[in-house]
Structures are given as C-alpha cells and as structure tokens.
C-alpha cells in the first residue's frame, strides 16, 4: 500500500479572509486485490472551513478512483 498526502492550513491573518481554511490532497494505491483492496489508484481532495469562532466546522470532500469510483 502507498499513501501520500499533503495539506495546508490558511489563517485569516495570512489571507485577509474570514476564519481558517484547511485544504488536503491525498493519493492512495494498493498493490494487491485482497478483500477490501483495489489496484486502482484513488485521489481525494478535502476542505475544512471555520468561518467564525462560534460557527461549527464546515467540511467538504471528494474522492475519485479506487474500488468505489466516485464518492
């Protein structure tokens, strides 16, 4: 199994935006077809935004490839 990811955290002071923002990109690749695995690579993109201190986190993500295709 190969799993690689990168993320970056943006603060409101850095970007002059409201709140904080976390962006993440991941790559996942299995090398066998055992149960629960797939030889097809999977790419994922995710975001977590907290606009203000009293507002809960808003999360969004997308995944393409792998056994499930699109999710």
Secondary structure, 3 states (H helix, E strand, C coil): CEEEEEEEEECHHHHCCCCEEEEEEEEEECCCCCCCCCCCCEEEEEEEEECCCCCCCEEEEEEEECCCEEC
